[in-house]
Amino acid sequence: MPKILACTDGSAPYSASVYDHAAWAALRLGAAVEVLHVLDAAREKAMLADFTGAIGVDARDELLQQLADLEAAKAKVAQKKGRLVLDDATARLQALGVAEVEATLRHGTLVETLGEREQGADLVVIGKRGETHDVAGGHLGANLERAVRSSRKPVLVASRAFRPIGRAVIAFDGSASARRAVELAAAGPLLHDVAVDVLAVRPSSKVAAEDLPWAESTLRAVGREARAVTAEGTPAEAIAAHVQLTAADLVVMGAYGHSRIRALIIGSTTTETIRTCQVPLLMVH
């Protein structure tokens, strides 16, 4: 049976949207859902520094014991919160019709845990923002870019709220990951009744003359309603504008096609598209 790995930190409103998007995909794929919540404790090294010379030994030892007790209490609260988050996720997914739901609570970092748990998954779902980032300013969740970069599976980045998906835009630049995005859209039942625009943005895109017809024909060959279109401008802005123009419900694109060094210097189309688009994004490696 296919499996979807849904990552949640319990924050509103994105966690509920993660469950809704995971349920949408699960019902289309006939998949089970594993809900993952990771307890990532902050390491406050400064608080545990050597206080010798600043305060007396007895006072230092007493303070260190108090700090240790505080950390233990915080860990118990986090564990209880994690269980409640998973209980809420399980109840919502079952109410949405997902027959098989598994709840997983782990200690560590999301990226490390994702690398372990995604091995048996066909799709990863994660919210655009988490509990440490609000919507103001368009900031992305602290774990999102690292998770999308490190994952080897398709990643569905959930928007603020779920809405039925009837039209998608494939951002197509001719790269290997963009071609895999077309192949994913053509294969299987996930997007079987979703109308698709294959969008190439010029002059940034290096799409060859035959690439767009290939993408369009690949989708039409399996019965998809598809058309190839072009736009001018910077990729992220052109994609967002086309989404608004066509009232698209989903963007499908290759994830981080350029080198990390180049992305650090000039910015990443992937990151900028995630930030500016108000619809979910399906990222394909």
Number of C-alpha atoms within 10 A of each C-alpha: 8 13 21 24 27 27 22 26 22 20 16 13 16 24 28 22 24 29 29 20 26 29 26 20 23 23 16 13 18 17 22 22 29 23 25 24 23 22 17 13 13 7 8 8 7 7 11 13 10 12 15 10 8 9 11 11 12 9 13 18 14 12 15 17 12 12 14 13 12 11 14 12 12 13 15 11 12 16 17 11 16 22 16 13 21 21 13 15 26 21 13 16 24 15 11 15 12 21 15 15 18 13 17 16 14 14 13 11 13 22 18 14 16 19 14 10 14 19 12 12 19 17 25 27 25 29 29 29 27 23 15 11 15 15 12 6 8 13 15 20 18 14 16 20 17 12 19 24 16 14 21 17 19 22 25 26 26 28 24 20 17 18 15 9 17 15 20 26 28 25 25 30 25 20 16 13 19 23 21 16 25 24 14 17 22 21 14 12 15 17 20 17 13 19 17 27 26 23 24 25 22 16 12 12 20 14 16 10 9 9 18 21 13 14 25 20 16 18 23 15 11 12 12 19 16 21 18 19 15 16 16 14 13 14 25 20 17 20 24 21 15 17 21 14 9 12 14 21 20 27 26 26 28 25 23 19 18 13 9 12 9 10 15 9 8 8 13 20 19 22 17 15 20 26 17 15 19 20 24 26 25 24 26 26 21
